[in-house]
Amino acid sequence: MGGGYPEPESGLSKIALDWMLQEAKWAGLRVDPTKEDEVLGRTESSASVRPNPVADRHESLKGAWRIAEFIPKRHYNWKTGRWEHRMNLFRRRTMPPGSLVHECAFQRGADYQEMLPPGAVSVTTRR
């Protein structure tokens, strides 16, 4: 989901933030629209960057966090239909065929789209 990087490098994480804000508002959360526009870089006076689907990705799995990849964790095996334990060993998250995927994943380009599950369905942020 991102976050925690300097503002100029936060364009990709702003997509997730915008999506979460829209879903939260749809569920009844009151949000200050002026602050929302400022944080999402929608105003000319804002120092914030706008959501950007082609912004650089960051690899947060660094240093001591890498040790966690060797600790067995509960995992659902889609092939056998059973829960198991395994080490992650730097594998990416598994998404089953036909998963709902935010439209920005498709906007990142053909190389990125190759990592999406077969039959991935593009969904957009509510407005």
N, C-alpha and C positions, 0 to 999 in steps of 0.2 A: 504494500500500500504506500509505503514511502513516508517521507517526512523526516525532519531533523537535519536536513542539509541546508547550506546557505540559500537564502531567497533566490538568487539568480539561477540556482540549480534545481529549483523545486517545481518546474513546469509539469513534469510527469506526475508527481504526487498530487498536484492540484486537481487532476482529473478525478482521482479517488475521493478527494475532499469534496469536490463539487457534487459528485454522485451521492455521497453520504449526506450532504446537506439537503439535497433535493428529496431524498427518501425520508429524511427526518422531518422535513417540513410537511411532506405528504402525510406523515403519520401524526402530525399535530404539533410538532415542536415550533415554537415561535423563534424566528431568526430576524435580527436587525438587518434589513436589506441593504442599508448603507455600508455597514461593516462587511457584509457578505461580498458586495461588489468591490470593496477596497481590498480585501484579502485575496480575492480571485482575479485581481488586476483588471477589473472592468472599468475603472475610472481613470481619467487622464492624470489626475494628481496622485494616483496610487504608486507606491514604490514596489508593489508586488508584481510578480510575473503572472501571466495568464496561463491557464491550463494548456499544455502542449503535448500532443500524443507522440511527437517524434523527438522530444527532449531526451538527453542522455539518461540511460539507466545507471543506477548505482548498485554495486555489490556490497551488501551490508554484512555478509558472512565473512568476517575477518578475525584475525587474532585468535584469542581464546575461545571465541564462539565456534570455531571450526571443530573443537573437541566434541561438541554436542552431536556432530554428524556420526559419531561412532557409538553413541548410546542407543540401545534398542528402544524403539517407540512403537506404540500401537498404530497399525496401518490396515486399511481395508484393501484386500486384494480383489480387484475388479474381475480378474480372470477366474478365480475360484469362488468368488462370492462369499468370502470368509474374512474375519478379522484375524490378523497375525501380528507378530512383532518382528521388526527388522531395523537395521541401521539405515539411516538415510543415504550415507555415502555420497553426498552432494547431488543426489537426484532432484530434479525439479518436481513440483506438485503434479500429481496425476489428475487429469480431467477426463471424464468419460465422453464417448462420442455424443454429439448433439448438445453439449454444454452451452449455457448462455454465457456469452463473452461480450464485454463492453466494446462498443464500436471503435474505441481508440486502438484496440489491439489490431484491428484490421487496417487502421490508418498508419501503422508503423512500417508497413511495407511487406513485400513478398517473403523476404527472409524470415521475418517474425511470424508471419501467417503460417509458415511451415511447422512451427512449434505448437500451433493450436490443434485441438482434437478434430478428428473427422466430423464433418457436419456441424461444426460450431455455428451457433445462431447469434448474430449481431443484435445487441440490445443498446438502447440509447438512454441517456440521462433524462429523467422526467423534467418537464418544464411546466 
